[in-house]
Amino acid sequence: MPKIVDHEERRRELAEAVWRVILRDGVEGVSVRNVAAEAGWSTGALRHYVGTKEDLLASATQLLEERVRSRFETGRYDGAPREVVRGLLCEVLPLDEERRTEGALWFAFAARSLVDPRIAEEYEVVFDGVREICRRAIYRMAEGGWLVSGLDYEIEASSLHALVDGITVHGLMGRLDEEQMLGILNAHLNRIIRDS
């Protein structure tokens, strides 16, 4: 009886192999041959799923977005407004090995998106996803009456997004440790969320 192949699982395996190559050798190290070797596949088997380096990178970017989105959708966010928002935003900060890996990949894809239109298109999904999370957080807090008065909500959403991205970059570069990352986030939330 022929072996049943789970094609989605195989695509995930390939995307994860791309991640490992990027983390070890940078985006420049990604090639059909290198990823096939990393995955333990022949190049012919790999070409059954993807044809080019650009396909590999796009697939790896999609998996990154899926993983982060899944964590947002399955997470439990209870408590006071400040804690709920903090919990949401911590999902993308490099506070543990999984999120550091995702952050490093995000950084690599961001750099590559400057010269690769296909990656730029895929990266926009990730970028816009974090931006939308920040925007929803601000508007939900505003609707609940939790924000200090006089704030421009669109500016606050953009500021929060820029803060999260900046903390992520500084954390990945080793300029901030976990306590400092959380301290900066907490200080910002303390400035925009009114005392109850």
ChimeraX commands (.cxc) that place a marker at each C-alpha (Angstrom):
marker #1 position 0.00,0.00,0.00 radius 0.5
marker #1 position 1.48,3.42,-0.92 radius 0.5
marker #1 position 2.53,5.73,1.90 radius 0.5
marker #1 position 0.13,8.62,2.51 radius 0.5
marker #1 position 1.98,11.91,2.48 radius 0.5
marker #1 position 0.69,14.87,4.46 radius 0.5
marker #1 position 1.61,17.68,2.07 radius 0.5
marker #1 position 0.88,20.46,4.57 radius 0.5
marker #1 position 3.18,18.82,7.11 radius 0.5
marker #1 position 5.88,18.51,4.45 radius 0.5
marker #1 position 5.53,22.21,3.64 radius 0.5
marker #1 position 5.87,23.06,7.34 radius 0.5
marker #1 position 8.99,20.89,7.54 radius 0.5
marker #1 position 10.48,22.77,4.61 radius 0.5
marker #1 position 9.59,26.17,6.06 radius 0.5
marker #1 position 11.19,25.19,9.37 radius 0.5
marker #1 position 14.30,24.05,7.49 radius 0.5
marker #1 position 14.39,27.49,5.83 radius 0.5
marker #1 position 14.17,29.06,9.29 radius 0.5
marker #1 position 17.16,27.02,10.50 radius 0.5
marker #1 position 19.22,28.00,7.46 radius 0.5
marker #1 position 18.33,31.69,7.95 radius 0.5
marker #1 position 19.19,31.59,11.65 radius 0.5
marker #1 position 22.52,29.91,10.90 radius 0.5
marker #1 position 23.57,31.47,7.56 radius 0.5
marker #1 position 21.27,34.44,6.98 radius 0.5
marker #1 position 18.80,34.88,4.16 radius 0.5
marker #1 position 21.69,34.78,1.69 radius 0.5
marker #1 position 22.33,31.16,2.71 radius 0.5
marker #1 position 18.90,30.02,1.57 radius 0.5
marker #1 position 19.00,27.97,-1.61 radius 0.5
marker #1 position 17.12,24.94,-2.86 radius 0.5
marker #1 position 20.22,22.82,-2.28 radius 0.5
marker #1 position 20.94,24.14,1.24 radius 0.5
marker #1 position 17.34,23.80,2.40 radius 0.5
marker #1 position 17.06,20.29,0.93 radius 0.5
marker #1 position 20.19,19.27,2.83 radius 0.5
marker #1 position 18.88,20.89,6.04 radius 0.5
marker #1 position 15.57,19.06,5.70 radius 0.5
marker #1 position 17.26,15.78,4.78 radius 0.5
marker #1 position 15.57,15.72,1.39 radius 0.5
marker #1 position 16.82,15.41,-2.16 radius 0.5
marker #1 position 16.61,18.56,-4.27 radius 0.5
marker #1 position 14.19,16.72,-6.55 radius 0.5
marker #1 position 11.83,16.01,-3.66 radius 0.5
marker #1 position 12.04,19.62,-2.52 radius 0.5
marker #1 position 11.26,20.92,-6.01 radius 0.5
marker #1 position 8.01,18.96,-5.87 radius 0.5
marker #1 position 6.86,21.51,-3.26 radius 0.5
marker #1 position 8.73,24.68,-4.21 radius 0.5
marker #1 position 10.71,25.71,-7.24 radius 0.5
marker #1 position 12.84,28.65,-6.22 radius 0.5
marker #1 position 14.57,30.38,-3.34 radius 0.5
marker #1 position 11.82,33.02,-3.45 radius 0.5
marker #1 position 9.20,30.28,-3.02 radius 0.5
marker #1 position 11.10,28.94,-0.01 radius 0.5
marker #1 position 11.32,32.37,1.59 radius 0.5
marker #1 position 7.64,33.12,0.94 radius 0.5
marker #1 position 6.64,29.80,2.50 radius 0.5
marker #1 position 8.82,30.46,5.54 radius 0.5
marker #1 position 7.30,33.93,5.96 radius 0.5
marker #1 position 3.78,32.51,5.76 radius 0.5
marker #1 position 4.56,29.93,8.45 radius 0.5
marker #1 position 5.93,32.64,10.73 radius 0.5
marker #1 position 2.74,34.65,10.35 radius 0.5
marker #1 position 0.58,31.55,10.95 radius 0.5
marker #1 position 2.44,30.64,14.14 radius 0.5
marker #1 position 2.16,34.11,15.65 radius 0.5
marker #1 position -1.50,34.47,14.63 radius 0.5
marker #1 position -2.29,31.07,16.14 radius 0.5
marker #1 position -0.74,32.09,19.44 radius 0.5
marker #1 position -2.89,35.24,19.49 radius 0.5
marker #1 position -6.03,33.26,18.71 radius 0.5
marker #1 position -5.46,30.52,21.29 radius 0.5
marker #1 position -4.07,32.70,24.10 radius 0.5
marker #1 position -6.09,33.52,27.18 radius 0.5
marker #1 position -6.12,37.19,28.04 radius 0.5
marker #1 position -7.93,37.88,31.29 radius 0.5
marker #1 position -7.66,40.51,33.95 radius 0.5
marker #1 position -7.38,44.27,34.16 radius 0.5
marker #1 position -7.07,46.20,30.88 radius 0.5
marker #1 position -3.37,46.88,31.41 radius 0.5
marker #1 position -2.67,43.16,31.92 radius 0.5
marker #1 position -4.74,42.09,28.91 radius 0.5
marker #1 position -2.97,44.54,26.58 radius 0.5
marker #1 position 0.42,43.68,28.09 radius 0.5
marker #1 position -0.28,39.96,27.54 radius 0.5
marker #1 position -1.21,40.53,23.90 radius 0.5
marker #1 position 1.87,42.61,23.16 radius 0.5
marker #1 position 4.19,40.21,24.94 radius 0.5
marker #1 position 3.24,37.60,22.34 radius 0.5
marker #1 position 5.58,39.31,19.87 radius 0.5
marker #1 position 8.38,40.43,22.18 radius 0.5
marker #1 position 11.50,38.19,22.25 radius 0.5
marker #1 position 10.94,37.01,25.82 radius 0.5
marker #1 position 11.66,33.30,25.33 radius 0.5
marker #1 position 13.42,31.05,22.82 radius 0.5
marker #1 position 10.38,30.65,20.56 radius 0.5
marker #1 position 9.69,34.37,20.37 radius 0.5
marker #1 position 13.41,35.18,19.96 radius 0.5
marker #1 position 13.51,32.82,17.00 radius 0.5
marker #1 position 10.40,34.42,15.51 radius 0.5
marker #1 position 11.82,37.89,16.15 radius 0.5
marker #1 position 15.13,37.03,14.49 radius 0.5
marker #1 position 13.24,35.70,11.47 radius 0.5
marker #1 position 11.03,38.79,11.42 radius 0.5
marker #1 position 14.16,40.95,11.41 radius 0.5
marker #1 position 15.74,38.90,8.59 radius 0.5
marker #1 position 12.55,39.06,6.51 radius 0.5
marker #1 position 12.23,42.80,7.15 radius 0.5
marker #1 position 15.73,43.38,5.79 radius 0.5
marker #1 position 15.14,41.09,2.80 radius 0.5
marker #1 position 11.83,42.82,2.01 radius 0.5
marker #1 position 13.76,45.96,1.09 radius 0.5
marker #1 position 15.15,44.23,-2.02 radius 0.5
marker #1 position 12.71,41.39,-2.71 radius 0.5
marker #1 position 9.18,42.38,-3.82 radius 0.5
marker #1 position 7.69,38.96,-3.09 radius 0.5
marker #1 position 9.05,38.90,0.46 radius 0.5
marker #1 position 7.93,42.52,0.86 radius 0.5
marker #1 position 4.41,41.41,-0.01 radius 0.5
marker #1 position 4.49,38.49,2.44 radius 0.5
marker #1 position 6.18,40.61,5.11 radius 0.5
marker #1 position 3.38,43.18,4.88 radius 0.5
marker #1 position 1.02,40.56,6.32 radius 0.5
marker #1 position 3.24,40.17,9.39 radius 0.5
marker #1 position 3.81,43.92,9.73 radius 0.5
marker #1 position 0.15,44.76,9.28 radius 0.5
marker #1 position -0.86,42.03,11.71 radius 0.5
marker #1 position 1.14,43.53,14.57 radius 0.5
marker #1 position -0.05,47.01,13.61 radius 0.5
marker #1 position -3.66,45.85,13.73 radius 0.5
marker #1 position -3.18,44.23,17.14 radius 0.5
marker #1 position -1.86,47.54,18.49 radius 0.5
marker #1 position -4.70,49.44,16.85 radius 0.5
marker #1 position -7.37,47.12,18.25 radius 0.5
marker #1 position -5.82,47.29,21.71 radius 0.5
marker #1 position -5.92,51.09,21.68 radius 0.5
marker #1 position -9.50,51.28,20.40 radius 0.5
marker #1 position -10.77,48.63,22.83 radius 0.5
marker #1 position -9.19,50.50,25.73 radius 0.5
marker #1 position -10.72,53.73,24.44 radius 0.5
marker #1 position -14.17,52.13,24.17 radius 0.5
marker #1 position -13.83,50.84,27.73 radius 0.5
marker #1 position -12.88,54.31,28.98 radius 0.5
marker #1 position -9.47,53.09,30.13 radius 0.5
marker #1 position -7.24,55.55,28.26 radius 0.5
marker #1 position -6.23,58.93,29.58 radius 0.5
marker #1 position -8.18,61.72,27.93 radius 0.5
marker #1 position -7.02,63.75,24.97 radius 0.5
marker #1 position -5.15,61.00,23.09 radius 0.5
marker #1 position -5.23,60.66,19.30 radius 0.5
marker #1 position -6.00,56.95,18.94 radius 0.5
marker #1 position -4.40,56.49,15.53 radius 0.5
marker #1 position -1.19,58.13,16.71 radius 0.5
marker #1 position -1.26,56.01,19.86 radius 0.5
marker #1 position -1.71,52.83,17.81 radius 0.5
marker #1 position 1.24,53.77,15.61 radius 0.5
marker #1 position 3.32,54.72,18.64 radius 0.5
marker #1 position 2.55,51.42,20.35 radius 0.5
marker #1 position 3.45,49.52,17.18 radius 0.5
marker #1 position 6.74,51.41,16.84 radius 0.5
marker #1 position 7.50,50.81,20.52 radius 0.5
marker #1 position 6.89,47.06,20.22 radius 0.5
marker #1 position 9.03,46.85,17.08 radius 0.5
marker #1 position 11.79,48.91,18.72 radius 0.5
marker #1 position 11.79,46.81,21.88 radius 0.5
marker #1 position 11.96,43.70,19.73 radius 0.5
marker #1 position 14.98,44.95,17.77 radius 0.5
marker #1 position 16.81,46.08,20.91 radius 0.5
marker #1 position 16.02,42.79,22.63 radius 0.5
marker #1 position 17.27,40.76,19.68 radius 0.5
marker #1 position 20.47,42.82,19.54 radius 0.5
marker #1 position 21.11,42.13,23.23 radius 0.5
marker #1 position 20.67,45.77,24.21 radius 0.5
marker #1 position 17.68,45.02,26.44 radius 0.5
marker #1 position 17.09,42.03,28.68 radius 0.5
marker #1 position 13.65,40.65,29.53 radius 0.5
marker #1 position 13.22,42.86,32.59 radius 0.5
marker #1 position 14.12,45.99,30.62 radius 0.5
marker #1 position 11.81,45.08,27.73 radius 0.5
marker #1 position 8.89,44.57,30.09 radius 0.5
marker #1 position 9.79,47.71,32.05 radius 0.5
marker #1 position 9.64,49.87,28.92 radius 0.5
marker #1 position 6.34,48.34,27.84 radius 0.5
marker #1 position 4.86,48.76,31.33 radius 0.5
marker #1 position 6.02,52.39,31.55 radius 0.5
marker #1 position 4.33,53.18,28.23 radius 0.5
marker #1 position 1.08,51.47,29.22 radius 0.5
marker #1 position 1.15,53.32,32.56 radius 0.5
marker #1 position 1.30,56.61,30.64 radius 0.5
marker #1 position -1.70,55.90,28.40 radius 0.5
marker #1 position -3.98,53.84,30.66 radius 0.5
marker #1 position -5.73,55.85,33.33 radius 0.5
marker #1 position -5.75,54.75,36.95 radius 0.5
marker #1 position -8.92,52.92,37.85 radius 0.5
marker link #1:1,2 radius 0.2
marker link #1:2,3 radius 0.2
marker link #1:3,4 radius 0.2
marker link #1:4,5 radius 0.2
marker link #1:5,6 radius 0.2
marker link #1:6,7 radius 0.2
marker link #1:7,8 radius 0.2
marker link #1:8,9 radius 0.2
marker link #1:9,10 radius 0.2
marker link #1:10,11 radius 0.2
marker link #1:11,12 radius 0.2
marker link #1:12,13 radius 0.2
marker link #1:13,14 radius 0.2
marker link #1:14,15 radius 0.2
marker link #1:15,16 radius 0.2
marker link #1:16,17 radius 0.2
marker link #1:17,18 radius 0.2
marker link #1:18,19 radius 0.2
marker link #1:19,20 radius 0.2
marker link #1:20,21 radius 0.2
marker link #1:21,22 radius 0.2
marker link #1:22,23 radius 0.2
marker link #1:23,24 radius 0.2
marker link #1:24,25 radius 0.2
marker link #1:25,26 radius 0.2
marker link #1:26,27 radius 0.2
marker link #1:27,28 radius 0.2
marker link #1:28,29 radius 0.2
marker link #1:29,30 radius 0.2
marker link #1:30,31 radius 0.2
marker link #1:31,32 radius 0.2
marker link #1:32,33 radius 0.2
marker link #1:33,34 radius 0.2
marker link #1:34,35 radius 0.2
marker link #1:35,36 radius 0.2
marker link #1:36,37 radius 0.2
marker link #1:37,38 radius 0.2
marker link #1:38,39 radius 0.2
marker link #1:39,40 radius 0.2
marker link #1:40,41 radius 0.2
marker link #1:41,42 radius 0.2
marker link #1:42,43 radius 0.2
marker link #1:43,44 radius 0.2
marker link #1:44,45 radius 0.2
marker link #1:45,46 radius 0.2
marker link #1:46,47 radius 0.2
marker link #1:47,48 radius 0.2
marker link #1:48,49 radius 0.2
marker link #1:49,50 radius 0.2
marker link #1:50,51 radius 0.2
marker link #1:51,52 radius 0.2
marker link #1:52,53 radius 0.2
marker link #1:53,54 radius 0.2
marker link #1:54,55 radius 0.2
marker link #1:55,56 radius 0.2
marker link #1:56,57 radius 0.2
marker link #1:57,58 radius 0.2
marker link #1:58,59 radius 0.2
marker link #1:59,60 radius 0.2
marker link #1:60,61 radius 0.2
marker link #1:61,62 radius 0.2
marker link #1:62,63 radius 0.2
marker link #1:63,64 radius 0.2
marker link #1:64,65 radius 0.2
marker link #1:65,66 radius 0.2
marker link #1:66,67 radius 0.2
marker link #1:67,68 radius 0.2
marker link #1:68,69 radius 0.2
marker link #1:69,70 radius 0.2
marker link #1:70,71 radius 0.2
marker link #1:71,72 radius 0.2
marker link #1:72,73 radius 0.2
marker link #1:73,74 radius 0.2
marker link #1:74,75 radius 0.2
marker link #1:75,76 radius 0.2
marker link #1:76,77 radius 0.2
marker link #1:77,78 radius 0.2
marker link #1:78,79 radius 0.2
marker link #1:79,80 radius 0.2
marker link #1:80,81 radius 0.2
marker link #1:81,82 radius 0.2
marker link #1:82,83 radius 0.2
marker link #1:83,84 radius 0.2
marker link #1:84,85 radius 0.2
marker link #1:85,86 radius 0.2
marker link #1:86,87 radius 0.2
marker link #1:87,88 radius 0.2
marker link #1:88,89 radius 0.2
marker link #1:89,90 radius 0.2
marker link #1:90,91 radius 0.2
marker link #1:91,92 radius 0.2
marker link #1:92,93 radius 0.2
marker link #1:93,94 radius 0.2
marker link #1:94,95 radius 0.2
marker link #1:95,96 radius 0.2
marker link #1:96,97 radius 0.2
marker link #1:97,98 radius 0.2
marker link #1:98,99 radius 0.2
marker link #1:99,100 radius 0.2
marker link #1:100,101 radius 0.2
marker link #1:101,102 radius 0.2
marker link #1:102,103 radius 0.2
marker link #1:103,104 radius 0.2
marker link #1:104,105 radius 0.2
marker link #1:105,106 radius 0.2
marker link #1:106,107 radius 0.2
marker link #1:107,108 radius 0.2
marker link #1:108,109 radius 0.2
marker link #1:109,110 radius 0.2
marker link #1:110,111 radius 0.2
marker link #1:111,112 radius 0.2
marker link #1:112,113 radius 0.2
marker link #1:113,114 radius 0.2
marker link #1:114,115 radius 0.2
marker link #1:115,116 radius 0.2
marker link #1:116,117 radius 0.2
marker link #1:117,118 radius 0.2
marker link #1:118,119 radius 0.2
marker link #1:119,120 radius 0.2
marker link #1:120,121 radius 0.2
marker link #1:121,122 radius 0.2
marker link #1:122,123 radius 0.2
marker link #1:123,124 radius 0.2
marker link #1:124,125 radius 0.2
marker link #1:125,126 radius 0.2
marker link #1:126,127 radius 0.2
marker link #1:127,128 radius 0.2
marker link #1:128,129 radius 0.2
marker link #1:129,130 radius 0.2
marker link #1:130,131 radius 0.2
marker link #1:131,132 radius 0.2
marker link #1:132,133 radius 0.2
marker link #1:133,134 radius 0.2
marker link #1:134,135 radius 0.2
marker link #1:135,136 radius 0.2
marker link #1:136,137 radius 0.2
marker link #1:137,138 radius 0.2
marker link #1:138,139 radius 0.2
marker link #1:139,140 radius 0.2
marker link #1:140,141 radius 0.2
marker link #1:141,142 radius 0.2
marker link #1:142,143 radius 0.2
marker link #1:143,144 radius 0.2
marker link #1:144,145 radius 0.2
marker link #1:145,146 radius 0.2
marker link #1:146,147 radius 0.2
marker link #1:147,148 radius 0.2
marker link #1:148,149 radius 0.2
marker link #1:149,150 radius 0.2
marker link #1:150,151 radius 0.2
marker link #1:151,152 radius 0.2
marker link #1:152,153 radius 0.2
marker link #1:153,154 radius 0.2
marker link #1:154,155 radius 0.2
marker link #1:155,156 radius 0.2
marker link #1:156,157 radius 0.2
marker link #1:157,158 radius 0.2
marker link #1:158,159 radius 0.2
marker link #1:159,160 radius 0.2
marker link #1:160,161 radius 0.2
marker link #1:161,162 radius 0.2
marker link #1:162,163 radius 0.2
marker link #1:163,164 radius 0.2
marker link #1:164,165 radius 0.2
marker link #1:165,166 radius 0.2
marker link #1:166,167 radius 0.2
marker link #1:167,168 radius 0.2
marker link #1:168,169 radius 0.2
marker link #1:169,170 radius 0.2
marker link #1:170,171 radius 0.2
marker link #1:171,172 radius 0.2
marker link #1:172,173 radius 0.2
marker link #1:173,174 radius 0.2
marker link #1:174,175 radius 0.2
marker link #1:175,176 radius 0.2
marker link #1:176,177 radius 0.2
marker link #1:177,178 radius 0.2
marker link #1:178,179 radius 0.2
marker link #1:179,180 radius 0.2
marker link #1:180,181 radius 0.2
marker link #1:181,182 radius 0.2
marker link #1:182,183 radius 0.2
marker link #1:183,184 radius 0.2
marker link #1:184,185 radius 0.2
marker link #1:185,186 radius 0.2
marker link #1:186,187 radius 0.2
marker link #1:187,188 radius 0.2
marker link #1:188,189 radius 0.2
marker link #1:189,190 radius 0.2
marker link #1:190,191 radius 0.2
marker link #1:191,192 radius 0.2
marker link #1:192,193 radius 0.2
marker link #1:193,194 radius 0.2
marker link #1:194,195 radius 0.2
marker link #1:195,196 radius 0.2
view
